[in-house]
Amino acid sequence: MSDPNMKRASLADIKRMREAGELRHNPNAPAGDSLGHDFWAKAMMASPQGTPPKSVHLKLDPEVFEFFKSQGKGHLTRMQEVLRAYANAHR
């Protein structure tokens, strides 16, 4: 996380901030800019370069697996993307 506008906070920090009334949400805030159809029409998934992926055996709760599988083809790739995003957020 190199964005100077981003601050890391643990779940405990967020709960404390909420209880102290430090978190604010404006339900009337305008929506952010849309990336538009052209952007998404050209978007492609990219795999990281370098070390090949490692094959592992992973036990999942049935409802977790069924959720990703219900999203259609590519459910294993989506699981990998969620795990990657989690790891990146916690580095």
N, C-alpha and C positions, 0 to 999 in steps of 0.2 A: 504494500500500500504506500505509494509514493505521493498520492494526491494530498496536498497540504490542507484541503478542506474536509478531509475524512478523519474521524477520530475512532479509535478502537474502544470498544466497551464490552465488558463481560455481561452475561445475563444478570448477574447480581448487581452490576453498575446500573443497568437499565431499570431493574426493579426499584432500586433505591431512588433513581432520578424520578421515576413515575410516582412513587409514594411521596416524594418531596415536592411534587408539582413542577418539576423542572423540564418535563417533556411537554411540548406543545404541538398540537396538530390543528391546522386550519382546514376544516372541511370545505371551505369555499376557495381554496387555493386553485389557481388555474392549472390545467394539465400541461405537462411538458411537451416540447416539440415532438412530433411524430417523425419517425425515420422514413415513413412513406413506403409505398408499394415498390418503387424502383429499387430502393435499398434492399428490401427483403427478397425481391426477385433475383438479385445478383448474389445474395449472401450464400456462403458455403461453409460447411464445417471443416475445420482444420485440425489435424493432429499435431501434437508437439513433435519437433524434430529431435533426432538424437537417439537415445537409448530405446530399444524396442520395448513394447509393453510386456509386463510380467503376467503370466497366467497363474491364477490362484483359485482355490476352492473357497467359496464364500457362502455361509449360511445366512439366509434372509428370512424374516418373518413372512409368512404367506401373503398377508395383506399388502406388504411393501412390494413384493415381487409382482403381485397381481395388479397393483396400481400402475407400475411402470409398463408391464406387459399390455395393459388396457390402452396405453397410449399409442400402440401400433408398432410397426417395424422400427427397429433401432432402439429398442428398450434397454439393451445392455449398454449401448453407447451413451444413452441419456443418464443411466446410473453412473457411468464413469465421469460424465460431465458434472453431475451433482457432487460427487466425491472430490473432483478436482477443484471445484469452486469452494467447497468447504475447506480443503487444505490450503488453498491460496488465501482465504479470508483469515486463517489462523496462523499464517506465517509472520 
